[in-house]
């Protein structure tokens, strides 16, 4: 049976609200941590005379705390080439989720991407679901990782999403079927939404799925629009 539009919209809205809540919580947490660090540092620096040994120890412990977040900040800095606010926010949220789950999430965006010939919300809907599924599948694998690359060539934009999987993952052909899921209702519902969006934009979008024993890979091709005078 085909899913009702209402059910699909409710699912997407829930995903979006969760993303926003994640961003808000993270900003609050970082602000709180940073304030505490500054006040503590103030305690050391306003002592007279300054206890250099204690200050050094404190600085080292702070550096250690930040080193744990280093990978996370490094990946976020790679988003600087992506000038699409909706997509940037979405990927930012997913990096945060991956960090919480200890899943390495690598980003590769070598060229500046300033505008895309498709509605940003459409792309965000697709990627919200694909990245969630990738993270969920990676989490079940022995050596989890997710990689996302955005590449531009003369004809098109390529969005390549790769994730680690368990050896016994289901064949991609089955994933194409309506509401089929390897785990739970959400993954199946999500994939069904992705496929219906891609079908609705079939003149511009193509989604290819490949898989080997340890890796699942999805490539979204977005054709460029050729306008006269460009």
Residue pairs with C-beta under 8 A, 6 or more apart in sequence:
2 178
3 178
3 179
3 189
3 192
7 189
8 189
8 192
8 193
8 196
11 186
11 189
11 190
11 193
12 125
12 128
12 193
15 128
15 129
15 132
16 128
19 89
19 90
19 93
19 128
22 93
22 96
22 97
23 89
23 92
23 93
23 96
26 96
37 62
40 58
41 58
41 62
44 50
44 51
44 54
44 55
44 58
45 55
69 99
71 99
71 104
72 95
72 96
72 99
75 95
75 105
75 106
75 107
76 92
76 95
78 107
78 108
78 109
79 88
79 91
79 92
79 107
79 109
81 109
81 110
81 111
81 112
81 113
82 88
82 91
82 109
82 113
82 150
83 112
83 113
83 114
83 115
84 113
84 114
84 115
84 116
84 120
84 123
85 120
86 120
86 121
86 123
86 124
87 120
87 123
87 124
87 127
90 124
90 127
90 128
90 131
91 107
91 127
91 131
91 148
94 105
94 128
94 131
94 132
94 135
95 105
95 107
97 135
98 104
98 105
98 135
98 146
99 105
101 135
101 139
101 144
102 144
103 135
103 138
103 139
103 144
103 145
103 146
104 144
104 145
104 146
105 135
105 145
105 146
105 147
105 148
106 145
106 146
106 147
106 148
107 147
107 148
107 149
108 147
108 148
108 149
108 150
109 149
109 150
110 151
111 151
111 152
113 150
113 152
113 157
116 123
116 157
116 222
117 204
117 222
117 223
117 224
117 225
118 201
118 204
118 205
118 222
122 197
122 201
123 222
125 193
125 197
126 194
126 197
126 198
126 220
127 159
127 161
129 190
129 191
129 193
129 194
130 161
130 194
130 218
130 220
131 146
131 148
131 161
132 186
132 190
133 187
133 190
133 191
134 146
134 161
134 162
134 163
134 216
134 218
135 146
135 163
136 183
136 187
137 163
137 164
137 165
137 166
137 169
137 182
137 216
138 144
138 145
138 146
138 163
138 164
138 165
140 165
140 166
140 183
141 163
141 164
141 165
141 166
141 214
142 164
142 166
143 164
144 163
144 164
145 163
145 164
146 161
146 162
146 163
146 164
147 160
147 161
147 162
147 163
148 159
148 160
148 161
148 162
149 158
149 159
149 160
150 157
150 158
150 159
150 160
151 157
151 158
151 160
152 158
154 224
155 223
155 224
156 221
156 222
156 223
156 224
157 221
157 222
157 224
158 219
158 220
158 221
158 222
159 219
159 220
159 222
160 217
160 218
160 219
161 217
161 218
161 219
161 220
162 215
162 216
162 217
162 218
163 215
163 216
163 217
164 214
164 215
164 216
165 211
165 214
165 215
165 216
167 213
167 214
169 182
169 211
169 216
170 182
171 211
172 209
172 210
172 211
172 216
174 180
175 182
175 191
175 209
176 191
176 195
176 209
178 192
179 188
179 189
179 192
180 188
180 191
181 187
181 188
181 189
181 191
194 207
195 207
197 205
198 205
198 206
198 207
198 220
203 223
204 222
204 223
204 225
205 220
205 221
205 222
205 223
206 220
206 221
207 218
207 219
207 220
207 221
208 218
208 219
208 221
209 216
209 217
209 218
210 216
210 217
210 219
211 217
